[in-house]
Amino acid sequence: MRIRKAVFPVAGLGTRFLPATKAIAKEMLPIVDKPLIQYAVQEAISAGAEELIFITGRSKNSIMDHFDKAYELETELEQRGKEKLLAIVREVLPPGVTCIFIRQAEALGLGHAVLCAWPAVGDEDFSVILADDLIDGKLRPCLAQMQRVYQEYGTSVVAVQKVPKDEISSYGVVEVQPVAPGLGEVRRIVEKPKKEDAPSDLAVVGRYILTPRIFKLLERTPRGAGGEIQLTDAISMMIQEQTVLAYEFEGTRYDCGSKLGYLKANVEYGLKHEEIGGEFTRYMKDMAADLNSLAPKEKKQG
């Protein structure tokens, strides 16, 4: 019961990062020295994925190029004796892992993007990863954690996280029946509710393990919030037929679809980077000291 196929919906325009994303995919924005999509791919491979299915748009050729073999670059690095850099380039796509690229002709939402993957997924259970949700799983990657739940229960699993009430309207939100610590059966799922209407503070984030039944349901899912085909609407139909579990993963999530989340991720990953982490830590300490010296001093009483 290993998930062999992973789907990456990467057709979004990335308008919140314009003009940086005018010519390159938002998923190619780097966290220190690796693009977001590479972190997502490495997470999928860590959970056993062998076939990577990218749902792309017209401006996403940079993703295809990133996972293609770079003969000229590898030859140049080899001739110059740059063995470490050569290994880094070759590790972008490990041996035995294949890529499939499918064009999403219209931007009709996440549900439609997942539906586009049907011909490549077939009748297998599969995972879905949203690259701009960067998750540092600490001891074990998020999808690998979910894989363990899937292996134990043999059913669909969605990753969830508690979010502040003021942010709840940006997410799909679940109501669950507890099954085990950090694990519940989804009883209801609502896309982008008002905070007063939210069934809980558990929001679905960008990791899913799904059965192929989702495709039939997406076929008849009407357009929902934002005029798009919402994956949460199809999952809402699925829970009437099959068990869907909500798993509170262990780790830290960075919303790299927002500027602030993206900057936080770069700082956090920079601090622990094996090459620059020490020097960057000293820089951040110096900056913190400088900012502290500029802070207004409290007036003494009396």
N, C-alpha and C positions, 0 to 999 in steps of 0.2 A: 504494500500500500504506500507507494512512493509517488509523489507528484512529479511527473516527468516534464510537463509542459507549463510554461509561465508566460502570461500575457502582459505586455507593457503598453498601455494606452498613452501614446506620445504625440497625438495630433493637435493638442491644444496650442493656441497662438502665443501664450505667455505675455499678454498685454501689460501685466503689472510690472514687467521688467523692460519695457521699451525705453530707449531705443536699443538696448543691448540685444534684445531678441528679434530685432528687425531682420537680421540675416542668418542667425543661428537658432537652433532649437533651445528652448528654456532648459530642457533636460541635459544640455551640454554645458550649462553653466558650472564652473568648477567649485568644489569644496576643497580648498587648498590646491591640490594638484590632480584631482580626479573629478571628472564630470559626474553630476548627479546620477545619470543613467547607469554609470559603471558601478556605483554603490548598490543600486537596485539589482543589477544583473548578478553581482557577486553574492548578494543575499539569496537570490533565487537558486543559484548553483549550490550554495551551502546547504540548501534544503533538498537537493537532489535533482534539480531541473537539468534536463539535457537538451531541451528544445525551447528556444526563446522566440516568442512571437511578438513582433512590434507592430502596433497599429499606428501608422504614420500619416502625416499630411504633406502638402506640397513643399513646405519649407524645412523638411526634416532630413535632408540628404546627409547632413553632418553626422547624424546618428548612424546611418548605414556606413559611412566612411570610417567612423570610429571603430566599428567592429569588423571591418574588412582587413585583410592582410595588407600591410604597408611594405611591399618588397623593397622599394628604393630606400626608405628610412632604415629598414633592418639591415640592408647591405651597407649603407653608410656607417651605421653604428658599429657593425661587425668589423669593417675595415679600420675604423679608428680605435678599436679595442675597448669600446664603451659597453662592456659586458653587463654591467648592472642596469643601464638604461635599456639595453637590448632585451633583457629578461622582463623588465617592466612592460615594454611594448608587446612582447609575445604573450604575457599573462592577461592581456585585456580580454581575450577569448580563449579559454583553456581548450586543449585537445578533447575531442569527443562531444563538444557542445556546438550545436548548429543554430543558425538564425533564419527566421522567416520574416519578411517585411510585407505587410498588407496595407494598401492605401485606403484610408477612410475618406471617401469622396466628399462628404458633407460633415460639418461639425454639428452633429446631432446629439451630443452628450456622451457620458461615460457608458451608459447602457448600450448605446448604438455601437460604440467602439468595441465593447466586449462581444457584441453580436457579430461584428466583422471577423472575429477570430474563429468562428464556428468551423469553417472549412479546414482550418489547420488543427484545431483541437479534436474534432470528431466526437466520439462518445466516451472520452476519458475525463476523469476529474482533473481540475487544473487550478492554477493560482493566478491571481491578478495583483500586480504591484504598481502603485502610483509613485513614480520616481521623485516627485517633489515633496513627498512625505518621507524624509530621511529619518530612519529610526536606528539609533545606537542601542543595540540589544544587550550591551554590556557583556555578559558571559556567553550568550547564545543569540544569534540573529533572530529577529522577530518572526520571520517566516519559518525558520527551523523550530521555534517554539510552537507555532501553530501546527506544524507538521506532526509534532508529537501528540497534540490534541486530536488531530485528524486520524492518526493511526490508532488511537485508543477508542474513538467513538465512531469512526467511519462515516462522517457526515460533513456537511459544509460548515466552515468556520469563518467568522469575520473578526478582525481586530478592532477593539474598542478602547477608548481612553476617556477618563473623566475630564470634562472641560468646564470652565467657568460659565455661569448662567448667561453672562453678557455675550458669550461667543457661540452659544448653542444654536443660534439661527443660521450658522454657516455650515452645519453638518447634518448628516443623517443621524437620527437619534433612536436608540432602542430601549424597549422595555423588556426585561428578562425575568425568567424564573430561575433562581439559583440552582446550579448543579453541583458545583464544587467551588472552593475558594478561587476567585478571579474568573469563574466560568459560569455562564448562564445560557439557558435556552431562550432564543428570541421569541417573544410573544407578539411584539408589535414593533414596527420600524417606520419612522416618519421622517421625510426629507425636509430639512430646513424649517423646523417649526418655530413659531414665536416662543420666546422663553417661558411665557406663562402657559403655553400649550405643550411643552416638551414632556414626554413620558418619563424622562430621567435625565441625569447629567452624563450618561454614557454615549459618547459620539463614535460613530464608525470612522476609522481612518483608513489609509490607503493600502490595506492588505486583506486579501480574500482567498479562501480556498473554496471552490464551488464545484458542484456536480453538473454534468452536461444538461440536466433538466432546465437550467437557467436559460439556455438558448431558446427553447420552445416558448418559455414565458416572455422573454424579451421580444420575440416576434409579435406578440399581441399586447405589448405594453404601450399604452398611449403616451403621448408627450405630456410631461408633468411640469415640475418647477422649471422656470426659465425657458419653457417651450422645448425642452430636451427630453430624450428618452432616459429616464433615471434608472440606474442599476438598483437603487433602493426600492423602487416600485416593483421591480421584478422579484426581488428578494421577499417583499411583502406578500406576493402571491405564492412564493415558494414555501413559506412557513405554514401555509394551509395544507401542504402536501408532504413536506419533508422536515426533519429537524434541522434547524440552523443554530449553531452555537456562537455566542459572543465571548471572545477571549480578551481579558485585560492583560496585555503583554507586559513583560518586564523590560524596562529600558526608557530611553529618552527620545521623544519625537521632536523633530524640527520641521516646522511648516515652511519649507523652502519655496513655496508658491508666494510667500510674502517677503518683502524686503527685510523686515526685522528678523524673521525666522531664518532667512538665508545668512544674514550677517552673524547671528548667534551661532549657527552651525560652523561657519568658517572660523570663528574665534575658538569654539570648543575643540574642533578637530585640529586646529592649528596648535593649540596648547599641548596636545598629546602626539603630535607628529614626530616620528622618530628622527627626522633630519633637522627640523627647525624648532621643535617643541621647547627645548631648554632656553634658547635665545629669545623666542617669542614670549615665554613666560616672564623672563626678566623685563622685556619691553612693556608687557602689560602691567607689571608691578610698578615700574617707573611712571607709567601713564596714570595709574591709580593714585600714586603719591602726588603727582602734579595736580590732578583734579581735586584731591583732598585739600591741597594747599590753597586752591582757589575758592573753596567752599566758604560761605559767610560764617564767621565765628559767632558763637552764642554770647550774648552780652551777660556779664556777671550781674547778679541781683544785689541790691543794696548799695 
